[in-house]
Amino acid sequence: MKKLIFILLSVFLALPVLGQTDTLEYSPEYLDTVSVRKAKAINDYSMIGVNYGVMFSTVYFNPTKMGATFRFQPSYISIMYTHHEKMFNYIPYFGLTVGVSLSHEGVRFEDNPDTGYPLGYIDGATDMTMRTIEVPAMMQMHFDAAPVKILANLGGYLGYRLSIERSGIWMDEEYAKKFRDYEYRFDYGLMGGAGIGLMFDPIEIHLNVLGRWSFQNLYEPDYYNEVFHPYNTYYYRYANPIDIAVTLGVYIQLTKRTGKTTKQIKQEAREIVYGKIENN
């Protein structure tokens, strides 16, 4: 009986301890020194910028041509308009970028080290470059962690081959700066890449690497039939340009990236004067 009374008494005394919760109190002096930072919401904002850079161009051949390699192209320039829009009015990571660019396509063939002659050619040309104009349109993902921005782009482009220059020991000089009848000038394809930006609102500086794969062949795939294979309707040759551009761009924000916009301030002022209008 004494043992039972002892156990019940021990449990009764322990109940207040088990029910106790720890509390942490701060002095008013300490609380006055605490700085709480509020994360800045990112607005739906737009910007326009100019990019300049260099290109490395080659051509994908099928059947494969020996010796085809990248050709350095010293100029790429574009003007791009970008609009960032929050998905579901909540997720601020998406946008659309469109514009116009002047760039190049081309290819160069290496020489055989043993003979000194080129390993391959296109209709006698061993070095070829084409000046092009494009209209790129890409979806853009961006992650803003001021002052740094991470970028990823994916989309396509429409283009036109403005001029051509080529050379080679077996080439017809008549076509050194002239397109042949069976060569296509309209261009289109896939475009995308990634980059990093520095934000000094309202100025942004972007460094991008863009890849471009043309879906338009350089020439009619079966044009050889007319000369060498007049009765072979299954002889096809494909040549699709591939380009890599490294660009540096300067952008100006057309609307505020963070903080209240002029439209929001005007709306708040209107509500103060006239009251909030409920839409039924």
VOGU-3710 file (C-alpha; in Angstrom, 3 decimals, decimal comma):
1> mkklifills> 0,000/0,000/0,000  2,831/2,414/0,874  4,535/1,549/-2,396  1,387/2,409/-4,408  0,953/5,734/-2,581  4,603/6,594/-3,327  4,160/5,927/-7,082  0,966/8,002/-7,287  2,587/10,879/-5,427  5,616/10,821/-7,769
11> vflalpvlgq> 3,417/10,949/-10,863  1,363/13,824/-9,396  4,487/15,872/-8,665  5,896/15,247/-12,182  2,807/16,468/-14,038  3,592/20,208/-13,719  7,117/19,564/-15,047  5,880/17,571/-18,057  3,373/20,254/-18,955  5,905/23,072/-18,780
21> tdtleyspey> 7,019/24,677/-22,078  10,203/26,657/-22,537  9,803/30,337/-23,388  12,484/32,665/-24,675  12,239/36,340/-23,876  14,216/39,215/-25,436  14,779/42,610/-23,921  13,332/45,712/-25,654  16,884/46,985/-26,132  17,831/43,855/-28,121
31> ldtvsvrkak> 14,666/43,904/-30,230  15,413/47,505/-31,249  18,679/46,343/-32,836  17,139/43,495/-34,895  16,855/44,233/-38,621  14,275/42,190/-40,547  14,682/42,210/-44,318  11,591/41,832/-46,447  12,115/39,990/-49,739  11,431/42,219/-52,727
41> aindysmigv> 8,732/40,889/-55,015  9,635/40,729/-58,705  7,242/42,536/-61,025  6,168/41,704/-64,556  8,781/43,829/-66,301  10,193/44,486/-69,763  13,583/45,452/-71,125  15,392/46,056/-74,403  19,048/45,452/-75,130  21,858/45,233/-77,673
51> nygvmfstvy> 24,143/42,176/-77,877  27,489/41,868/-79,601  29,723/38,844/-79,891  31,575/36,280/-81,997  30,517/33,044/-83,664  31,896/29,595/-84,413  30,175/28,099/-87,457  30,216/24,721/-89,167  27,909/22,471/-91,201  26,501/19,036/-90,436
61> fnptkmgatf> 26,836/16,891/-93,567  25,016/13,664/-94,372  26,778/11,750/-95,869  29,717/12,946/-93,801  32,360/15,112/-95,444  35,919/14,704/-94,180  37,749/17,729/-92,829  34,706/19,918/-92,053  35,478/22,052/-89,012  34,401/25,267/-87,256
71> rfqpsyisim> 35,004/28,618/-88,880  35,550/31,667/-86,645  33,129/34,482/-87,454  34,118/37,838/-85,866  30,743/39,552/-85,632  27,285/38,870/-84,216  24,891/41,658/-83,281  21,285/41,582/-82,119  18,605/43,831/-80,670  16,273/41,966/-78,323
81> ythhekmfny> 13,081/42,859/-76,473  12,324/40,760/-73,384  9,162/40,643/-71,300  9,031/38,755/-68,000  5,591/37,593/-66,866  4,686/35,721/-63,677  3,097/32,339/-64,337  -0,307/32,063/-62,608  0,433/35,597/-61,365  2,747/34,003/-58,787
91> ipyfgltvgv> 5,858/32,288/-60,257  8,259/35,015/-61,546  10,652/32,838/-63,545  9,392/32,999/-67,125  9,501/35,375/-70,068  9,609/35,804/-73,820  12,467/37,347/-75,791  12,212/38,364/-79,462  14,289/40,531/-81,756  16,428/40,754/-84,857
101> slshegvrfe> 20,047/39,711/-85,406  22,805/39,920/-88,011  25,137/36,945/-87,967  26,937/34,360/-90,087  26,850/30,742/-91,201  29,759/28,905/-92,748  32,287/26,088/-92,727  35,979/25,490/-93,331  37,731/22,313/-94,500  41,093/21,295/-93,089
111> dnpdtgyplg> 44,017/20,242/-95,272  45,441/16,751/-95,361  48,794/17,058/-93,507  50,381/14,476/-95,807  49,349/15,901/-99,170  48,579/19,542/-98,358  45,293/19,315/-100,237  41,879/19,887/-98,577  40,186/16,857/-97,050  36,793/17,980/-98,359
121> yidgatdmtm> 34,894/20,722/-100,165  31,450/21,929/-101,283  31,313/22,262/-105,063  35,037/23,015/-105,011  34,875/25,552/-102,129  36,968/24,808/-99,051  36,120/27,983/-97,118  32,620/29,466/-97,076  30,806/32,137/-95,088  27,290/33,554/-95,428
131> rtievpammq> 25,967/36,750/-93,884  22,467/36,221/-92,518  19,618/38,111/-90,883  17,340/36,362/-88,388  14,282/36,963/-86,253  14,759/34,858/-83,083  11,912/34,168/-80,640  12,635/32,217/-77,453  11,041/31,354/-74,151  13,273/32,495/-71,317
141> mhfdaapvki> 13,641/31,142/-67,804  15,347/33,458/-65,342  16,264/33,214/-61,696  16,925/36,581/-60,044  19,201/36,597/-57,002  20,246/40,246/-57,053  22,663/41,340/-58,270  23,013/38,072/-60,262  20,560/36,619/-62,773  20,709/33,095/-64,274
151> lanlggylgy> 19,246/32,737/-67,791  18,115/29,862/-70,024  16,587/30,303/-73,500  14,899/27,933/-75,928  12,993/28,636/-79,133  13,472/29,080/-82,845  14,277/31,584/-85,565  13,443/32,583/-89,120  16,208/33,932/-91,314  17,486/34,862/-94,748
161> rlsiersgiw> 20,972/34,394/-96,212  21,953/37,834/-97,487  25,304/37,171/-99,144  27,944/34,476/-99,604  31,727/34,411/-99,911  33,729/31,285/-100,687  37,089/30,206/-101,959  38,885/27,026/-102,951  41,423/25,699/-105,432  38,769/23,742/-107,362
171> mdeeyakkfr> 35,953/26,313/-107,214  34,309/28,097/-110,111  35,239/31,775/-109,561  31,879/32,850/-111,005  30,268/31,776/-107,725  32,823/33,265/-105,326  30,219/35,848/-104,214  27,083/34,495/-105,863  24,458/31,921/-104,878  23,772/29,040/-107,234
181> dyeyrfdygl> 20,241/28,323/-108,450  19,929/25,194/-106,301  21,118/26,857/-103,065  18,472/27,898/-100,519  18,522/31,386/-99,021  15,519/31,176/-96,682  16,538/29,793/-93,274  14,824/28,518/-90,123  15,682/26,308/-87,181  16,136/25,741/-83,459
191> mggagiglmf> 17,904/28,195/-81,148  18,719/28,224/-77,436  21,358/28,623/-74,786  22,225/29,808/-71,299  23,836/32,784/-69,649  24,408/34,918/-66,606  23,521/38,529/-65,917  24,473/41,312/-63,541  21,674/43,670/-62,480  22,264/47,302/-61,609
201> dpieihlnvl> 18,640/48,448/-61,915  17,665/49,774/-64,381  20,730/48,451/-66,295  21,513/44,777/-66,845  24,632/43,218/-68,383  24,186/39,736/-69,904  26,787/37,177/-70,986  25,205/34,450/-73,131  26,193/31,366/-75,090  23,678/30,621/-77,857
211> grwsfqnlye> 23,505/27,558/-80,069  21,710/27,456/-83,408  20,794/24,437/-85,577  19,418/25,212/-89,033  16,638/22,936/-90,279  17,004/24,363/-93,781  19,439/22,580/-96,059  22,090/24,678/-97,815  21,057/23,276/-101,183  18,534/21,009/-102,864
221> pdyynevfhp> 19,394/17,548/-101,518  19,202/15,839/-104,937  20,623/18,539/-107,205  23,530/16,238/-108,130  21,097/14,022/-110,057  21,005/16,466/-112,968  24,744/16,094/-113,638  26,027/12,836/-112,205  22,976/10,715/-111,467  20,212/11,591/-113,950
231> yntyyyryan> 18,411/8,281/-113,391  18,993/7,933/-109,648  16,083/9,507/-107,757  17,377/8,327/-104,376  20,634/10,298/-104,236  20,376/12,912/-101,491  22,961/15,055/-99,704  22,141/17,144/-96,639  24,050/20,119/-95,247  22,625/21,864/-92,169
241> pidiavtlgv> 24,514/24,815/-90,610  25,353/24,715/-86,892  26,513/27,844/-85,050  27,627/28,810/-81,544  27,591/32,480/-80,532  29,183/34,040/-77,440  27,627/37,449/-76,769  27,795/40,315/-74,298  24,699/42,490/-74,000  23,591/45,681/-72,293
251> yiqltkrtgk> 19,881/45,927/-71,407  17,735/48,765/-70,114  14,681/47,941/-67,994  11,640/49,673/-69,485  9,552/49,046/-66,359  10,523/48,518/-62,706  11,872/45,089/-61,861  10,996/45,380/-58,160  8,971/47,752/-56,016  5,749/49,545/-56,798
261> ttkqikqear> 5,207/50,532/-60,394  3,758/53,866/-61,504  0,491/52,095/-62,311  0,283/50,641/-58,799  1,007/54,019/-57,174  -1,702/55,708/-59,255  -4,179/52,963/-58,341  -3,433/53,343/-54,623  -3,826/57,137/-54,860  -7,155/56,716/-56,637
271> eivygkienn> -8,396/54,320/-53,945  -7,404/56,788/-51,197  -9,381/59,590/-52,868  -12,378/57,689/-54,211  -12,281/54,517/-52,133  -11,865/50,957/-53,361  -14,334/50,027/-56,086  -15,642/46,496/-55,766  -16,255/44,614/-59,024  -19,459/42,633/-58,716
//
